[in-house]
Amino acid sequence: MDKISISKATLGRIPGYLDFLRSLSPQKVPYISATTISKELNLGEVQVRKDLAMVSGAGKPRLGYEIEFLIERLEDCLGRNKITLAVLVGAGKLGRALLQYDGFQQFGVKIAAAFDLREKTMSIDSATPILPMEQFDLFCKEHNICIGIITVGEGSAQQVCDRMVESGITAIWNFAPCKLQVPSGVLLQNEHLALSLAHLRNQMSQD
């Protein structure tokens, strides 16, 4: 499937589409309409048509979307058939919470390992190994790591970011409350938790 640009909102609805379509029997009902999907998922029909057009094109006149084909395209869009490996640096409270979260794989991403400087974090009960930073560079290169997650403090975030780039990582998800500098060609997504919460509170006060 060719690479396409999909909005965050659309991406967030795709697992719902998949769960619903998989509950159907394509042998009995091979096609489904956007109208049916929108009613079952309580979504606007126009929104459903736009979402599905992004990943599979328009449905067939009077028939709708071929269910098996649509499932295949939605799975390809999420990358479920080809998991992308990620690493996390900073096994503190936030880092450990992310390690315990099991929802990343439904979007085609798996945290292969976490890294931390503090020896006491090595004994954390987690299905994901927590390794010392001395092993970081070699691990990333051996496992062809593409995504790095930063959950360290502001003071060391840029240093960790630079090391990720040097290890071949091309996409970084940053939870540190600071601006990071990355070279051209490296994707950077900043997740400012306090700012998001403040924005939510501000919206409440305006109601």
Secondary structure as the mmCIF struct_conf table of DSSP 4:
data_model
#
loop_
_struct_conf.conf_type_id
_struct_conf.id
_struct_conf.beg_label_comp_id
_struct_conf.beg_label_asym_id
_struct_conf.beg_label_seq_id
_struct_conf.end_label_comp_id
_struct_conf.end_label_asym_id
_struct_conf.end_label_seq_id
HELX_RH_AL_P HELX_RH_AL_P1 LYS A 8 ARG A 22
TURN_TY1_P TURN_TY1_P1 SER A 23 SER A 23
BEND BEND1 LEU A 24 LEU A 24
TURN_TY1_P TURN_TY1_P2 PRO A 26 LYS A 28
STRN STRN1 TYR A 31 ILE A 32
HELX_RH_AL_P HELX_RH_AL_P2 ALA A 34 LEU A 41
TURN_TY1_P TURN_TY1_P3 ASN A 42 ASN A 42
HELX_RH_AL_P HELX_RH_AL_P3 GLU A 45 SER A 56
HELX_LH_PP_P HELX_LH_PP_P1 ALA A 58 GLY A 59
STRN STRN2 LYS A 60 LYS A 60
TURN_TY1_P TURN_TY1_P4 PRO A 61 LEU A 63
STRN STRN3 GLY A 64 GLY A 64
STRN STRN4 TYR A 65 GLU A 66
HELX_RH_AL_P HELX_RH_AL_P4 ILE A 67 LEU A 78
TURN_TY1_P TURN_TY1_P5 GLY A 79 ASN A 81
BEND BEND2 LYS A 82 LYS A 82
HELX_LH_PP_P HELX_LH_PP_P2 ILE A 83 ILE A 83
STRN STRN5 THR A 84 VAL A 89
BEND BEND3 GLY A 92 GLY A 92
HELX_RH_AL_P HELX_RH_AL_P5 LYS A 93 GLN A 100
HELX_RH_3T_P HELX_RH_3T_P1 PHE A 104 PHE A 107
TURN_TY1_P TURN_TY1_P6 GLY A 108 GLY A 108
STRN STRN6 VAL A 109 ASP A 116
BEND BEND4 LEU A 117 LEU A 117
HELX_RH_3T_P HELX_RH_3T_P2 GLU A 119 SER A 123
BEND BEND5 ALA A 127 THR A 128
STRN STRN7 ILE A 130 PRO A 132
HELX_RH_3T_P HELX_RH_3T_P3 MET A 133 GLN A 135
HELX_RH_AL_P HELX_RH_AL_P6 PHE A 136 GLU A 142
TURN_TY1_P TURN_TY1_P7 HIS A 143 ASN A 144
STRN STRN8 ILE A 147 ILE A 150
BEND BEND6 VAL A 152 VAL A 152
HELX_RH_AL_P HELX_RH_AL_P7 GLU A 154 GLU A 166
TURN_TY1_P TURN_TY1_P8 SER A 167 GLY A 168
STRN STRN9 ALA A 171 ASN A 174
BEND BEND7 ALA A 176 CYS A 178
TURN_TY1_P TURN_TY1_P9 SER A 184 GLY A 185
STRN STRN10 LEU A 187 ASN A 190
HELX_RH_AL_P HELX_RH_AL_P8 LEU A 193 GLN A 206
#
